[in-house]
């Protein structure tokens, strides 16, 4: 006779397998984490071209939508057309192919402009700085001699610092770079291999990006279909809504930040070129790139340029500092709010927290995407909190709880209303409430026992039924 397991036995077996899997997972996380980390890195390395393509496609998706809605849709007149019409579907496909071609063409033109125009000038500026570094050190020392003659002690300290740091740099170069020329050649050859790998990733990623741009609606439809197939309707709606919010937050913040940084870099280049500040391309590029990092970025770019210009010409350094301060005030008060608005909904404190936290985890990538990631987490937590408050029929705005002492009968009692200490303790703190209640019952029990003892001493009867239950008040 064959044994056929019932539903109960099958449930027990499934629970046993899941428990065993969870125990193994906990063991590996606690004691074999390096193996899990190595496995994750291996998977990420294999999927690196696909991830690169997804990132390129996601970044270029707003440009594709702009080209379609502003230029191609009015030409093909899609408004009011039947979606089932074969001619409409054919025109839609043609429109998408044209928009993908135009998007990728703009993308490659921008890459060509960056590598053929911007990169050579950056390399030339860096090479000039390296060759002229001893001259800049001498200029800095001459300025210290000029402006610190009236303060011999301060000048001596500054000279010692400059001499010690320049000596340290030269010793470091002689000790590490000169004896390791053969190692440097190996590093260069390895870098060439890495360059080939990066080129391969970019080539495959570009092909993947074209497929994603061409079929992004189909991918989104498949994801929604999967959500409704495996989740309850309300849960699927919540998941899809969360992803939609994350998409709007990321595109609004990242694309807005890129446009804002391009404008700031261009304005910086024009301003310092007119003011004849040295290395305008390098400095404006540094200001534009670091402006992508919220809050701390402008200070990083401005600090780099200021340190460099102090060694070249302190007067130009002061001009550059004033220009950057004016530019950042314009960006923070006019341009940034105009482009970004309140795309994240985070206060300055949470912006700093997100940058520091995700920057510590993911490095420079965390500086760039930490704010929108934390904005999504913050919005999700706020959404769940408001739903819980709605279920309990409590106010959902934060201002209602700022002066709250406790809630009684669905009414928020403010701090100035809770002036009775006993009532406040009784209604606000659960731990103090238990202690206070225990103290009152113990005190009442002692009083009852004392009365009974006094009555027995006076010849009164103490075993009355109404007095027996008083001894157990403490156990109620």
Secondary structure, DSSP 8 states (H G I E B T S, - for coil): ------HHHHHHHHHHHHHHHHHHHHHHHHH-HHHHHHHHHHHHHHTHHHHHHHHHHHHHHHHHHHHIIIIIHHHHT-TT--TT-HHHHHHHHHHHHHHHHHHHHHHHHHHHHIIIIIHHHHHHHHHHHHHTHHHHHHHHHHHHHHHSTT-HHHHHHHHHHHHHHHHHHHHHHIIIIITTHHHHHHHHHHHHHHHHHHHHHHHHHHHHHHHHHHSHHHHHHHHHHHHHHHS-HHHHHHHHHHHHHHHHHHIIIIIHHHHHHHHHHHHHHHHHHHTT-S-HHHHHHHHHHHTTSTTTHHHHHHHHHHHHHHHH-HHHHHHHHHHHHHHHHHIIIIIHHHHHTTSS---HHHHHHHHHHHHHHHTHHHHHHHHHHHHHHHHHHHHHHHHHHHHTT---SGGGGTTEEEEETTEEEETTT---HHHHHHHH-HHHHHHHHHHHHHHHHHHHHHHHHHHHHTT-----HHHHGGGGGGG-
